[in-house]
Amino acid sequence: MAHSWIKRLLWLAAIWGASVLALGAVSMIFRLLMNAAGLRA
């Protein structure tokens, strides 16, 4: 019964990590698009 919360914690960490990576990728793409458009942040 002790493994259920460990598995739940691993799923939470995996989903959190994936969302952080997705947000980072989106921000990098936006920065590249801004630089391509000639806008400097």
N, C-alpha and C positions, 0 to 999 in steps of 0.2 A: 504494500500500500504506500510505501515511502517513495516509490519510483514515479508515482503519478505527478507529484508536484515538481519533481526534477524535470520530467518531460515537458510539463507546462512551462517551466522557467526557461528551458532550452528553446521551446517554440517562441516564447515572448522575446528572447534575446535574438533569435534568428529573424523574426519579423521586424524588430527594432533596427537591427543592422541593415536589413534590406531597404527599409525606408530611409535610413540615413544615407546609404549609398545612392539611392534613387534621387534624393534631394540634392546631393552633391553633384551627380551627373547632370541634372537639370540646370543647376546654377552654372556649371562649367559651360554647358551649351548656350545658355543665355549670355554669358560673358563673351564667348566666341562670336555669337551673332552681333552683339553690341560692337565689338571690335571690328567686325567685318563691315558694319554699317557706318563706321567712322566715329562712333561715340566713345568717349573715354570716361570710365567710371573713376 
